[in-house]
Amino acid sequence: MASDRYIDFVNSDLGRKLVGAVGLPAPARLERWQAGRLRPVEGALLLSTGPLAERVSAFAPRLTDVLFSHGGEVTGAHPWTAEQSAKIKAVVFDASTLLHTSQLSQLREFFQPILRHLDNSAHVVMLARAPEAQSDPLAASTQQAIEGFSRSLAKEMRNGGTVQLLQIEDGAEDQLEGALRFFLSPKSAFISGQVIRLSACDQQVQDWTRPLAGRKALVTGAARGIGAAIAETLARDGAEVILLDVPQAKSDLDALAARLGGQALVLDICAPDAAAQLIEHLPGGLDIVVHNAGITRDKTLANMPADFWDSVLDVNLNAPQVLTQALLDSGALHENGSVILLASISGLAGNRGQTNYTTSKAGLIGYARAMAPTLKARGISINAVAPGFIETSMTAHMPFALREAGRRMSSLGQGGQPQDVAEAVAWLGQPGSGAMSGQVLRVCGQSVLGA
């Protein structure tokens, strides 16, 4: 895996002086989750006023040891002042009460004073309501305006900071803690500028130190790279893992399964009897299915052989559909389970020379959206995770110019790590993941592609 030497340079003493003198971009090293960490927010959490913010204040002491309010009184919080208070590590702004254009000035009034006082790798989460849920057109317009503000603010953040917008449907307020534990923490280091909808869900995490305890997870394409990182992260969070990959990867697969205390399953997911074989190896069923296995066979369409097209569509799109349906039909996927599809931002934006790959990844996104209403009655969530430029052995072999462009074409100015994708998958596998379904979570540092 190639190291990002530009990041190394600009964060050295000499590099900081040089890039400052000539005006080059200086992406910060992102803070990521480390083993042994106790709190989602290690530093000050700043809350605004508002009904959703008041709900957050009730569990805020479980997120951080330092709680401030800005713009009014919040239960349990100390007033924040620029002169006397510590740097801000996390921010929650309740925009749910903004229902008229004149109230949008509150966005500037709240954020402008605090932006120069944000700590490195600060995480901002804005809370709002779904625009289409507003009966008043002016209220709907105002809530939609907040989305534009959040995406633009994300592009103005510095020093590794991120911004997300959570649209909270009625009845979903009790899912705020799980979402904020993810989006205010380093687990979401490479996610920014995203809009996520939370709906009502009756499932809750019982133990935040091991949120996946008691859940069994299957990860395809698990022997190496992003798949291995996903398996490791699911196991870290308490899941029992079943690792699946092709026969050629058996040695790596067996070694990883042994290290994680999991089960290795060698299987060609495109085999005619793959679904039957899989069900046979799952007598106790599953709670989480992660369709990570995927291949590329790149050629421009004018030069693409039929086997390049067919193999990519078979592995990347058809196999996840067939296996998921088999798990559902057999009852092997438990109620309140999670299906997570590894898509790509190229499935949103397209990519030259990858018509087969982008077709398959766009198809996964469409599958998640189409299946979500059907699965809701069983409490099963289905979502797509769309990575952007991730530092893997595959991207390490890209031509230098393309690799550098991929790294810099995001608000965070760098590539992500396999861990970033794995953290998103682990969050979507938690009890309560049904609050988010039929959606795409982009792990791309707010890439300009597909924005």
N, C-alpha and C positions, 0 to 999 in steps of 0.2 A: 504494500500500500504506500503510495507516494505521500511524503510529508509536504505541507504547505509552507515552503520556504519563505514566501512573502510575509505570511503571518509571523513566522519566527523573526524575520528581519524588522518589521515595523514595530514589534513589541520589545526590541532590544534598545539599549540606551542610545546607540548611534542611529538606529533606524528612526526612533521617535524624533530626533533632532532633524534628520534629513527630510522625512516626509512632511514635517511641519514647515520646513523652509521652502519646499517646492510645491506644496499643496496636493500631495498624493493622498489617496484614501488610506486610512489606517484602521482596518478592521480589528476589533478587540478579540482577545481569547475569550471564548464563551465559557461561563461557569456551568459545569455539568454535575449531575447527581453523583455523590460519592458514598460508598458503603459506610455505614456507621452514622450517617447524618440523622439527626433527631427531628428537625422541624422543616416543613416545606419552605418557610421563609426565615433565613438567618440574617436578621436585620429588621429595620423598621417597616411596618405595614401601615399605609395611609388610607383611610376610608373617607368617602364623601358622606353626605347625608342622603336620606331617601329610604323608602320602605325595604328595598332589596338590600341596601347597605346595612340596615338595622338587623336584617336576618343574618348577614355575615358577621356582625359584631358579636352575635351570640356564640359562634364557634371560633372567632378570631384568636382567642387565647390558645387554641390547639394548633394554630398555624404559626404563631410568632410570639416572642416574649415582649415585643415593643409595638404598641398600637397608638397611632395618632389619628386625629380627625382634622379635616380641612373644609372650611365653608359652613361650619355649624357644629353643634354638639352631637356626638355619637356615644352611645352607652359604652362605658369602659375605656374610652380613648382620651388621650391628652391632646389639647389643642396644638397643632403644628405651627411653628414659626421658623422662617428661613434663618433667622439669626441664632436661635438657641437650640434647634432640634438637629438630630442626627441625619445623615444621608438616608434617602428613602430607597428601600430595596424592592418594595412591592406597592402597588396602588390598585384600589378598587373604586371605580366611579360609577355611581348609580344614575344612569340616564333615563330610567324608566318613566320619570315624571315629566320629561320634556315633551310637550304636546303641541307646541306652537312655535313658529319661526322665531318669535321674539325671545323665546327661552333658550335658543341655541347659543346665545352669548355666554351662557353658563359654562360651556365647554372651554372657551378661551379664558374665562375668569378663573376656572379651577386649575387648568393645566399650565397656563403660562407661568405662574409663580414657582411651580415645583420642578419644571423641566431641568433647570440648572442645578438642582439639588438631588438628582437621582444618582444612586450608587451604580457601580459597574454591574452589568447583566441584570438590570432592573426589569421587572415584569409588571406590565399594566394590563388590567382587565376592566373592560367597560361592560356594564349590565344594562340591557334594554329589553323591550318587548318586541314581538314580531310585528312588523308594519301592517301586514294583512289582517292582524287581529284587531286593529283599531277601526271603529265604526265611523269616526270623524276623518275625512280625507286630509285635513290639516295635521291631525295627530299622526296619521300614517306617513305623511310626507316628512314630518319632523323625525320620526323614528327611523325612516329610511336615510335621512340626512346624516344620522349618527354613524351609519356604516361608512359613508365616504370620509367622514372625519377620522374614524378609527384607522382606516387603511392608510390615510395620508400621514397621520401622526406616527404610525409604525415606521414610515420611511424617513421620518425626521429624528428618530431615536438614535442615540449615540452610545458608544461603549458597550455594545452587545445587548442593548435594551430591546424589549419586544412589547407588542400591543395586540390584544385579542378583543373581540366583541362577542359576548354571549347573549343570545336572545332567549329569554326565559318565558316559556309558556305558563299559563295559569296551572298551578298544581305541581310545577317542577322546582319550586323554591327549595325543597328539601334535598335536591341534588346539587345544590351550590357548593357544598363542602368538597365533594369529590372532584368537581371540575376545578375549583380554585386550588386544591392541593396539587393538581397537575399544572395548571397554567400559571400559577404564581411561583412555581419552583423551577429548579434547573432541569427537571425532566422535560420541560417544553423549550429547551434552550434554542432549538433551531426551527421553531414555529413562530411566525409573526404575521400580522395583518389578516388573520383568519376570522371568519364569522361562523359561529357554531350555534345551532338551535338545540335547546334542552326542553324535553317534554316530560310529562308526569311519568314516574316509574316507581313501583313499590319496593324495589330491591335496594339494599344498602350494604356497604362494606361494614363488616363487624370488627375487623382488626386492621387498623391502618398500617401497622408495621409489617403485616403479611396479607395484603388485600386480596390475594388470589388463593389463600389457603382453602383447601377442600375442593378446588376446581382442577379438572383434568383438561390438558390442552394438547392439541395436535398441531405441529408446525411442519409444513412441507418445505422441501428445499432447505433443510435445517443443518446440513453438514458444515457449511462454512459461510462467511460473509454476513450479510444482513440476517439470514435465517438463523445462523448460530447465535448472533447477538440477541435475536428475539427469544430463542430458547433459553439462553442464560438469564435474561431479564424476567421472563415468566417464572422460571425456577426461583430466582432471587425473591420474587414477590409471593412465593408459597405454592405455586402450581405444580402439579405432577405433570411432567412433560413426556410426550411421545414424539420422537423425532423421525421424520420420514425423508428419505432421499433415494436416488437411483442407485443401482448396484455398483456403479463405478465409484461412488463416494462412500462405500461401506466402511472402510478403515477409519476415515475421519468421523463418520456418523457414530460408529461404535465407541470411539474414544470420547466424543462429546457426551454421549448418553451415559457412559460410565462416570464421567466427571460430575454430571448433574444429577446422578441418581435416577435417570429417566430410562425410557425404553426406546430402542432403535428399531425402526421398521423399514426394511429395504423393499421398495415398490416402485414400479414404473407407473405413474399416475395416468398415462395414456393407454395402458394395456386394456384390451376389451373387458377383462374381468377385474379391473382395478377396484371398482366400487365394491364388488363382492368380497375381494380379498381384504379390503380395508375394514368392512363391517365385521368380518370374521375375527380380526385382530382387536376389536373393540367390544369385548363382552360386557363391560361395565358402562359403555357409552362415553360421551364427551360433554364438556361445558364450553370449550373454546376451540374454534377451528381457525387456523391462520393459513391462508393460501398464499404462501410466499414463493413457491417454485415458479421459475420463469426463465425463458431463454431469449436471446436476440439472434437474428439472422439478417443483418443489415445489407440492403441494396436499394438503390433507387428503383422505383416501380418498373421503369422501362427495362431494367436488367435483372429483375427478381425472378428466380426459378420458382416453379410451383411448390417444390419441397420446402423452400425457405418460408413461403407464405403459410403452407399447411402446418408445418411443425410448430411455428410460433403460435398460431391460433389454437392448435390442439392443446399445447402445454399451458399457455397463459390464460386462455379463456374457456375453452370447452371442458377441460379437466376440472377446474374449480366448480363449474356449473353442474357437471355430472356427479361429482363427489358430494357436493352440498345437498343436492336433491336426494341422493341415496341416504345420506345421514338423516335427513328430515323424514323421508318415507319410512325408514326402519325404526325411527325413534331413538337412534343412537345419539343424536344431538339433543341434549336435555332441554327442558323448558328453562327459560331465563338464561339461555346460553348466548354465545357471541360468535358471529362469523366476521372475520376480518380479511379483506381482500387487498393484496399489495398491488396497487395501481402505479401510476407515475404522472408527474405533471406533463409529460409528453402526451399522455392520453387526454389532457385538457387543451394543450396548445398545438399539438402536432410536432413533428420533427423530421427534417429532410433525411431521406434514406431509411426511414423506419415506418413506412406505411403499415406493414404487418404488425409491428410492435405497438404502435400507437392505436391501431384499430383494436387490438386485444385489450389494451389497458382502458381505453374508452368504454369497451364492452363491459369490463368489470364494474366501472362506475355506474353504468346503466343498470347492471344486474342488481347492485346494492340498492339503488333507488327504487327499482321495480319490485323487489322482494320485500322491502321493509314493511309495507302495509299488511302483507299476507302473514308475516312472521310476528307481527305485533301482538296478536291474540295469544301467542304462546310465550310472550315475554322475551323473544329472541331478537337481539339487535343484529344488524348487518351493515357494515360501513366499509368504505374504501380508505386506505391510507395511500397518499400520493407523494412519494419522496421526490425531491429535486436532485441537485447534485450532491451525491453522498460519496465520501472518500472510501472506495473499495478497490480491490485488485483490478476490477474492470475499468474504473475511471483512471487508475494509475497508468494504464496502457494506452490512454487516449493521446492523440497528438498534443504537444505542449500548448499551442494556441487555443485549441478547443477546451482543454482542461482549465486553463486560466480564465477563459471566458465563462465557463460554467461556474467556477468558484466566485467570480466577482459580480455576476449578474443577479445579485440579490441584495436586499436591504442590509443584511448582515455581512455582506462582502466576503463570504467564504463558503466552503463546502461543509456539509454536515457529516456526522459520524454514524456508523451503523447503530450505535447506542441511541441516537436521537429517534430513529425509526422504531427501535425496539421499545422505547419508553411510551411512545404513542400507542403501539399495539397493546402493551400491558395495561394502559389506562382503559382502552376500549374493551378489554377482557374482564374488567372488574364487575362485580355485582352492582347494578345501577347503570350499566352501560346502555341499557335499553332507553335511557333518557336521550341518547343520541343514536339515531338510526336512519339509514338511507342517505347518509351524508358522506362528504369527502373531507378528510383531514389532511391538509397539505403540510408535509414536513420538508420545507424548501427554503427557509430563511426569507420568506416573502420574495421569491424569485420573480423577475419581471416576466418570465414565461408563464402564460396561462393566467395571468393576474386578473 
